[in-house]
Amino acid sequence: MSYSLAPHVTAADTDDGMVLLHETTGRYWMLNATGAAVVRSLREGKDIAEVVDELGVRFSQDTTRLTADVKKLLEHLLKAGLVTA
């Protein structure tokens, strides 16, 4: 399954992550560096497994935990209407 930012969402990189603006509601979400890395990878068309592999190399973390964390982040982004599947 591929994910992308919803058409009404604007992303801006910050010094320590990323900000997502929901243009319809005016609400914004701040992502830390890891969350921003996930969103960037998904915008490049990578699937969850590829994102987890990249994060595992970058942060030397257990892939089981990383997979759960990435899925949880995506669940929140989907629920907020920031990402579409």
N, C-alpha and C positions, 0 to 999 in steps of 0.2 A: 504494500500500500504506500502511496506517495502522499506527502503533505505539502501544503503551500500556505503562504499568508493569505488571509481573506482579502478580497479586492478593496475593502474599506479600511485596511490596516497599513500604516506607514511604519517603517522600521528605521531607527537611527542608531548608529554605533556611538557608544560613549567611551570614556577612558577605562571604565571597569566593566563593560558589558554592552547592553543594548536596551533601548526603550522602544516599546511598541505602542502606537497610538491608534485607538479605535476611533476613526474619524466620525462615525455616526453618533456615538455616545459622548465623545470627548474624554473618555477615560484612557489612562495610559498605564502600562505595566513596565516595571524595570526588571531586567534580567541580569543576573550576575554573569561573569565571564563564561562559566560552564553552560548556562542556559542560552547565552548568545551563540556559543559554539554549536549547540544543538540546532538552533534555528537556522544558522548559516548553512550547516550541512544539509538540512532538510530542503532549504531553498535551492541548493545545488543538485537536488534530485536524489540524494542518498536515502537509503532506507534505514530503518531502525538498527538493523544488524551492523551496517557500515558505520553509523554514528557511534554505536557502542564500541566497535573495534577501534575507531579513532580516539575516543575518550579513554579507552583502556590503555592505549599506548601513551597518550599524553599525560594521564594522571596516575598510571599504575594502580588501577582499581580493579576489583573483582567484577567480571562481566555480568554475573547474576544481579548484583546490586545496581550496576550501571543500567542494565536493561530495565529494571523496575523503576529507577529514577527517571529515565528518559520517557518511559510510558506514562508515568505519573505527571510529568511536565506537559506532555502532549495532551493528556486528559484535561488538565486545567486550561490549556490554550484553546482546545476545542470547545470546552464548556463556555469560555469567555467570548467565543466567536472570533478569535484572533487567527485561527488556523483552520483550514479545511482539509478534509481527507479525500 
